[in-house]
Amino acid sequence: MEALDVKLRRTKEEVDRLGRNWRALLDILPEMVFLIREDFLIEYMNPNAVQVFGNLGKKYCHEALCTTSGGCKASCPVKLAAANKEQSVDLFEASIGEVDVEFSHVPFEGYLGDNLVMVVMRDITQRKKHEREIAEFHNNIENILQQKISQLKESEKVRDQLSDEVSTLQLQLKKHGKTDEMVGSSKKMRELKEMIYQVADSDANIMISGESGTGKELVASLIRNCSNRKDKPFLKVNCNTINDNLLESDLFGHEKGSFTGATVRKKGKFEIVDGGTIFLDEIGDISPKMQSSLLRVLQNGEIMRVGGNATLKVDVRVIAATNVDLAKAVQEGRFRLDLYYRLNIINITMPALRERKEDIVELASHFVKHYRHAFKKDIDFIPSQIIDRLLQHDWPGNVRELENVIQRAVLMAKSHIITELDIIFDVNPSNAPAGDLCSELGKKLEDTSLKDLLGDLERDLILSTLQRCKGNVQKTANHLGMGKTALYDKMKRHDIAAKLPKK
């Protein structure tokens, strides 16, 4: 009996020793260790587990550890251990509160023979944080890359748009560079230029209408220079300065022997300008016969030489101009309706100078600069009173009249400033009273002597006659009814050169 007690005591001591040993082993493990009973009560927590989660002894594990775990209930170690009765080779992850853990489990038999589950956990909070940071970094990098790619695509799109805009601006600048000869920035002139740029690239026939002296020829040149035919031939024909029979031969050519003096076959201007542009000024003055011939060109692109019997194909863009009311001429039977419609596909109306007086200062400055260099005069100033007189004038002769007035003023100026004595407006012979000229002379007489006035008039008369005679002194002397030597003396006295400057 005594021996049995000793044996039992020794056995109890051994069990206690074993219990202390495995507890000591579990206590020193760096991982967190839980022993959980099969009824889910926490039997034991090693110091590391207590340090992280606090003392949860005698609490149910699913209340203490799993309530905040997204996946703990689904992978409950007690249930898994009871089902498998063997150590798990898998690692599970869960979040318990703010702690991320990685754990495994193994069935464990207590020293009293009770069934337990040992759960070994590692705190992977820092690792998960790093993983999230890396994932976030990768996501950020991907987002940044996507943003950069989007920005590059957008930049490429913007660059393409800018390239298109630059090309368009270069084209517009190239076109606008052709407008140097058309001076004026008034609303009417801006609208006129915009219309020219809009229609220039087409091959449509264009009619330019407006009063004499408004600059219809400049418009025709600008249309041609802005068109696709700018590098092709361009000819200008004034229809009212050529005899009707000669005009037909000039435009369409003639065969040898077709009329007296036709000793050789001659090409007409439509043949010469084939592929290019022809400008027919004063189109309203052509005869019915010429209208018929011109209509054939516009309808079929065909011409027939005078005296010929075969048609020739030509590709010519026609720009016509007139100061005649063609619609009224059609009503009166002086102009063919079908030709009117063929010519008048696009109508550009030139505004009279009195309708755009805000351009007068700009035009006057332009002409002063031109003739200052042409006449080698040191003119650099137009007084305000001169500007006022220019603005008050009605300008029946339009821009051409303004150019004549400025040309004459620059030529007559005795100093570097144009004075009121130098401004003489042209007399419109069609409607100006005879007293207008006397009135102008009277104004000049009030401020100067008769001798100086007569000298200025003599100088003007010689200059205007020289211009009409294109600088030919002999012809000028004949027109003025004086000898050539006497004319040279007067030209020397007034400092007039025989070779006049060209515009």
C-alpha positions in Angstrom: 0.0 0.0 0.0 2.8 2.3 0.9 4.6 1.4 -2.3 1.5 2.3 -4.3 1.3 5.7 -2.7 5.0 6.3 -3.4 4.4 5.3 -7.0 1.4 7.5 -7.4 3.3 10.4 -5.8 6.2 9.9 -8.1 3.9 9.6 -11.1 2.2 12.9 -10.0 5.5 14.6 -9.7 6.5 13.3 -13.1 3.3 14.6 -14.6 3.8 17.9 -12.8 7.4 18.0 -14.1 6.2 17.3 -17.7 3.5 19.9 -17.3 6.0 22.5 -16.1 8.4 21.5 -18.9 6.0 21.9 -21.8 4.6 25.0 -20.2 8.1 26.4 -20.0 8.7 25.5 -23.6 5.5 27.2 -24.7 6.3 30.2 -22.6 9.6 30.9 -24.3 8.4 30.4 -27.9 8.6 33.7 -29.9 5.2 33.0 -31.5 1.9 33.5 -29.8 0.5 30.1 -28.5 -3.0 29.3 -27.5 -4.4 26.1 -26.1 -8.1 25.8 -26.7 -10.4 23.2 -25.4 -12.8 21.4 -27.5 -15.6 23.4 -26.0 -13.8 26.5 -27.4 -12.6 27.8 -24.0 -9.1 29.3 -24.0 -7.1 27.1 -21.6 -3.7 28.7 -22.0 -2.0 31.7 -23.6 1.8 32.1 -23.6 3.3 35.5 -22.6 3.7 36.7 -26.2 0.0 36.1 -26.8 -1.0 37.8 -23.6 1.2 40.8 -24.5 -0.6 41.2 -27.9 -4.2 40.4 -27.0 -4.3 40.7 -23.2 -5.3 37.8 -20.8 -8.2 36.0 -22.5 -8.1 33.0 -20.2 -11.4 31.1 -19.8 -13.0 33.0 -22.6 -14.5 31.4 -25.6 -12.1 31.7 -28.5 -14.7 32.8 -31.1 -15.7 35.6 -28.8 -12.2 36.7 -27.9 -10.4 36.1 -31.1 -12.8 35.5 -34.0 -15.4 38.2 -33.8 -13.3 40.7 -35.6 -11.7 38.2 -37.9 -13.0 38.3 -41.5 -12.1 34.6 -42.0 -11.6 33.1 -38.6 -15.0 31.4 -38.2 -14.7 29.8 -41.6 -11.3 28.4 -40.7 -11.9 27.8 -36.9 -8.8 25.8 -35.7 -10.8 23.9 -33.1 -13.3 22.6 -35.7 -10.6 21.8 -38.2 -8.5 20.0 -35.6 -11.4 18.0 -34.4 -12.2 17.0 -37.9 -8.7 16.1 -39.0 -7.2 14.9 -35.7 -3.8 15.9 -37.2 -1.5 18.8 -37.6 -2.4 21.4 -40.3 0.2 22.0 -42.9 -1.6 25.0 -44.1 -1.1 28.6 -42.9 -4.2 30.7 -42.4 -4.4 34.5 -42.2 -6.8 36.6 -40.2 -7.3 40.0 -38.8 -8.0 40.1 -35.1 -8.8 43.7 -34.1 -6.0 45.8 -35.5 -3.6 42.8 -35.5 -2.9 40.8 -38.6 -1.9 37.2 -37.8 -0.8 34.1 -39.6 -1.6 30.9 -37.7 -1.5 27.1 -37.9 -3.0 24.5 -35.5 -2.4 21.0 -34.2 -4.4 18.6 -32.0 -2.9 18.5 -28.5 -3.4 16.1 -25.7 -3.2 17.7 -22.2 -1.2 16.1 -19.3 -4.6 15.2 -17.8 -5.6 13.4 -21.0 -8.0 16.2 -22.2 -8.3 17.0 -25.9 -6.9 20.4 -26.8 -6.0 22.4 -29.9 -2.7 24.3 -30.0 -2.9 27.4 -32.2 0.4 29.0 -33.0 0.2 32.6 -34.3 2.7 35.0 -35.7 2.1 38.8 -35.8 2.3 39.7 -39.4 0.9 43.2 -39.0 4.1 44.9 -40.2 4.4 42.5 -43.1 0.8 43.1 -44.2 1.4 46.8 -43.8 4.4 46.5 -46.1 2.4 44.4 -48.5 -0.4 47.0 -48.6 2.2 49.7 -49.0 3.8 47.8 -51.9 0.4 47.0 -53.4 -0.6 50.6 -53.0 2.7 51.7 -54.5 2.2 49.4 -57.4 -1.4 50.6 -57.8 -0.1 54.2 -57.6 2.6 53.5 -60.1 0.0 51.9 -62.4 -2.3 54.8 -61.8 0.6 57.3 -62.4 1.5 55.4 -65.5 -2.1 55.4 -66.7 -2.3 59.1 -66.0 1.0 59.7 -67.8 -0.2 57.6 -70.7 -3.5 59.5 -70.8 -1.6 62.8 -70.5 0.7 61.7 -73.4 -2.3 60.8 -75.4 -4.0 64.0 -74.6 -0.7 65.9 -75.3 -0.5 64.1 -78.6 -4.0 65.0 -79.4 -3.4 68.6 -78.4 -0.1 68.5 -80.4 -2.1 67.3 -83.5 -4.7 70.0 -83.0 -2.0 72.6 -82.6 -0.2 71.3 -85.7 -3.5 71.6 -87.6 -4.0 75.1 -86.2 -0.4 76.1 -87.1 -0.9 74.8 -90.6 -4.2 76.7 -90.9 -2.6 79.8 -89.5 0.4 79.5 -91.8 -2.0 79.2 -94.7 -4.0 82.2 -93.5 -0.8 84.2 -92.9 0.3 83.2 -96.4 -3.0 84.4 -97.7 -3.1 87.5 -95.5 0.4 88.4 -96.7 -1.1 88.9 -100.1 -3.3 91.7 -98.8 -0.5 94.3 -98.6 -1.8 96.1 -101.7 -5.3 96.3 -100.3 -5.0 99.0 -97.6 -7.8 99.4 -95.1 -8.9 97.8 -91.8 -12.5 99.0 -91.6 -15.3 96.5 -91.0 -16.3 96.7 -94.7 -12.7 95.9 -95.8 -12.4 93.1 -93.3 -15.6 91.5 -94.5 -14.4 91.9 -98.1 -11.1 90.2 -97.5 -12.7 87.3 -95.5 -15.1 86.7 -98.5 -12.1 86.7 -100.9 -10.3 84.1 -98.7 -13.4 82.0 -98.6 -14.1 81.9 -102.4 -10.5 82.1 -103.7 -9.8 78.4 -103.7 -12.8 77.5 -105.7 -12.9 77.6 -109.5 -16.2 79.5 -109.6 -16.4 82.6 -111.8 -16.5 85.8 -109.9 -18.1 89.2 -110.6 -16.6 92.3 -109.0 -18.8 95.3 -109.1 -18.3 98.8 -107.8 -17.7 102.3 -108.8 -14.6 103.4 -110.7 -11.5 103.8 -108.7 -12.5 101.5 -105.8 -9.7 98.9 -106.5 -11.5 96.1 -108.4 -8.2 95.1 -110.1 -6.6 94.7 -106.7 -9.4 92.3 -105.7 -8.9 90.3 -108.8 -5.2 90.0 -108.1 -5.8 89.0 -104.5 -8.3 86.3 -105.6 -5.8 84.8 -108.0 -2.9 85.0 -105.5 -5.0 83.1 -102.9 -6.3 80.5 -105.3 -5.0 77.1 -106.4 -4.1 78.7 -109.7 -1.6 81.2 -108.2 1.3 79.6 -110.0 -0.5 79.5 -113.3 -0.8 82.4 -115.9 -2.8 85.5 -115.1 -3.8 88.1 -117.7 -5.8 91.3 -117.3 -7.9 92.7 -120.2 -9.7 96.0 -120.2 -12.6 95.3 -122.5 -13.5 99.0 -123.1 -10.1 100.0 -124.4 -10.0 97.6 -127.4 -12.1 97.7 -130.5 -14.7 95.0 -130.6 -13.3 93.1 -133.6 -9.8 93.4 -132.2 -11.0 92.3 -128.7 -12.4 89.0 -130.1 -9.1 88.4 -131.9 -7.2 89.4 -128.7 -9.2 87.0 -126.5 -9.7 84.0 -128.8 -6.9 84.4 -131.4 -7.2 84.3 -135.2 -6.2 82.2 -138.1 -3.9 83.4 -140.9 -5.7 85.4 -143.5 -8.9 85.7 -141.4 -8.8 89.5 -141.8 -6.6 92.2 -143.3 -3.3 92.2 -141.5 -3.7 88.6 -140.2 -0.5 87.4 -141.8 0.1 84.6 -139.2 -1.9 82.4 -136.9 -2.1 84.0 -133.4 -3.1 82.5 -130.1 -5.6 84.4 -128.1 -5.3 85.3 -124.4 -7.6 82.4 -123.4 -5.2 79.9 -125.0 -2.2 81.6 -123.5 -3.7 81.6 -120.0 -5.0 78.0 -120.2 -5.0 76.5 -116.7 -4.8 80.0 -115.1 -7.0 83.0 -114.6 -8.1 85.9 -116.8 -9.5 89.2 -115.5 -12.0 90.9 -117.8 -12.4 94.5 -116.6 -15.3 96.6 -117.7 -17.2 93.5 -118.9 -20.4 95.5 -119.1 -19.1 97.3 -122.2 -18.7 94.3 -124.5 -20.9 93.9 -127.6 -23.6 91.3 -128.1 -21.3 89.4 -130.4 -18.6 89.2 -127.8 -21.1 88.3 -125.2 -22.1 85.2 -127.3 -18.5 84.2 -127.8 -17.7 84.6 -124.1 -20.8 82.6 -123.1 -19.5 79.6 -125.1 -16.3 79.7 -123.1 -18.1 79.8 -119.8 -20.6 77.1 -120.7 -18.4 74.6 -122.5 -14.8 75.6 -121.9 -14.4 76.1 -125.7 -13.1 78.8 -127.9 -12.9 79.3 -131.6 -10.3 81.5 -133.3 -11.5 84.3 -135.5 -11.6 82.8 -139.1 -11.3 79.2 -137.7 -13.8 76.4 -137.9 -12.6 74.1 -135.0 -13.2 74.6 -131.3 -10.4 74.4 -128.8 -10.8 73.3 -125.2 -9.4 75.6 -122.5 -9.5 75.6 -118.7 -9.6 79.2 -117.5 -11.1 80.8 -114.5 -12.9 84.1 -115.3 -12.9 87.0 -113.0 -15.0 89.9 -114.4 -15.4 93.5 -113.1 -17.8 96.3 -114.0 -18.9 99.7 -112.8 -22.1 99.2 -114.8 -25.4 98.0 -113.2 -25.5 94.7 -115.1 -28.9 93.7 -113.7 -30.3 97.0 -115.2 -28.4 96.3 -118.4 -30.1 92.9 -118.6 -33.5 94.5 -118.1 -32.8 97.0 -120.9 -31.6 94.2 -123.3 -28.0 95.4 -123.4 -26.6 92.4 -121.7 -27.4 88.7 -122.0 -29.2 87.2 -119.1 -27.6 83.7 -119.5 -24.1 85.4 -119.6 -25.0 87.4 -116.5 -25.8 84.3 -114.5 -22.7 82.6 -115.7 -20.5 85.5 -114.6 -22.4 86.3 -111.5 -21.9 83.0 -109.6 -20.2 84.9 -106.8 -20.6 88.6 -106.6 -18.1 90.8 -104.7 -19.1 94.4 -104.3 -16.4 97.0 -103.7 -17.5 99.7 -101.2 -17.0 103.3 -102.3 -14.5 105.3 -100.3 -17.2 107.5 -98.8 -18.7 104.4 -97.3 -15.5 103.5 -95.4 -14.0 106.8 -94.5 -12.3 105.3 -91.5 -9.8 103.9 -94.0 -8.9 107.3 -95.4 -6.1 108.0 -92.8 -4.5 104.6 -93.4 -4.8 105.1 -97.2 -3.4 108.6 -97.1 -0.4 107.4 -95.0 0.2 104.6 -97.4 0.3 106.9 -100.4 2.5 109.5 -98.6 5.0 106.8 -97.9 4.9 105.5 -101.5 5.3 108.9 -103.2 7.8 110.2 -100.6 10.2 107.5 -101.8 9.2 107.8 -105.4 9.7 111.6 -105.5 12.6 111.6 -103.0 10.8 114.1 -100.8 11.2 114.3 -97.1 7.6 114.2 -96.1 6.9 112.7 -92.7 3.9 114.4 -91.3 0.2 115.1 -92.3 -1.3 117.8 -90.1 -4.7 117.2 -88.4 -6.3 120.0 -90.4 -5.3 118.1 -93.6 -6.8 114.9 -92.3 -10.0 116.8 -91.5 -10.3 118.1 -95.0 -9.7 114.6 -96.4 -12.4 113.2 -94.1 -14.9 115.9 -95.1 -14.5 115.3 -98.9 -17.0 113.1 -100.6 -14.5 111.3 -102.9 -16.5 110.8 -106.1 -13.4 109.3 -107.7 -12.8 106.9 -104.7 -9.4 105.6 -103.9 -7.9 106.6 -107.2 -8.9 110.2 -106.6 -7.3 110.1 -103.1 -4.1 108.7 -104.6 -4.0 111.5 -107.1 -4.6 114.2 -104.4 -1.8 112.7 -102.2 0.6 112.2 -105.1 0.1 115.9 -106.2 0.4 117.1 -102.6 3.7 115.2 -102.0 5.1 116.5 -105.3 4.1 120.2 -104.5 5.1 120.2 -100.9 7.9 122.7 -100.2 8.8 121.3 -96.8 8.6 118.1 -94.9 4.9 118.9 -94.0 2.0 118.8 -96.4 0.1 122.1 -96.1 -3.5 123.0 -97.1 -2.1 124.8 -100.1 -0.8 121.5 -101.4 -4.2 119.8 -101.2 -6.2 120.3 -104.4 -9.2 118.0 -105.0 -9.9 116.7 -108.5 -12.9 118.3 -110.3 -15.5 115.8 -111.3 -16.3 116.8 -114.8 -19.6 114.9 -114.8 -21.3 116.8 -112.1 -19.0 119.5 -110.6 -20.1 123.1 -111.1 -17.7 125.3 -112.9 -17.4 127.4 -109.8 -15.8 124.6 -107.9 -12.4 125.0 -109.6 -12.6 128.8 -109.1 -13.5 128.2 -105.5 -10.3 126.1 -105.0 -8.2 128.6 -106.8 -9.8 131.4 -104.7 -8.8 129.6 -101.5 -5.2 129.3 -102.7 -5.2 132.9 -103.9 -6.1 134.1 -100.4 -2.9 132.6 -99.0 -0.4 133.1 -101.8 0.6 135.6 -104.5 -0.7 135.4 -108.0 2.8 134.8 -109.3 3.4 131.8 -107.0 -0.1 130.5 -107.8 0.5 130.7 -111.6 3.9 129.0 -111.1 2.2 126.1 -109.2 -0.5 125.8 -111.9 2.2 125.8 -114.6 4.1 123.1 -112.7 1.0 121.0 -112.2 0.0 121.3 -115.9 3.5 120.2 -117.1 3.5 117.3 -114.7 0.0 116.0 -115.6 0.8 116.3 -119.3 4.1 114.5 -118.9 2.3 111.7 -117.1 -0.3 111.4 -119.9 2.6 111.3 -122.5 4.5 108.8 -120.4 7.5 111.1 -120.0 7.9 111.9 -123.7 9.1 115.5 -123.7 8.5 116.1 -127.4 4.9 114.9 -127.2 4.4 117.0 -124.0 5.7 120.1 -125.7 3.3 119.5 -128.7 0.3 119.1 -126.3 1.3 122.3 -124.5 1.9 124.2 -127.7 5.5 125.2 -127.0 8.9 124.3 -128.2 10.9 121.5 -126.7 13.7 123.8 -125.6 11.2 126.1 -123.8 9.6 123.2 -122.1 13.0 122.0 -120.9 13.7 125.4 -119.4 10.4 125.4 -117.5 11.0 121.8 -116.3 14.4 122.9 -115.0 12.9 125.9 -113.3 10.2 123.8 -111.5 12.7 120.9 -110.8 10.8 118.4 -112.9 12.6 115.3 -114.2 11.8 114.0 -117.6 11.6 110.4 -116.5 8.7 110.3 -114.1 8.7 107.8 -111.2 6.5 104.8 -111.8 3.9 103.7 -109.3 
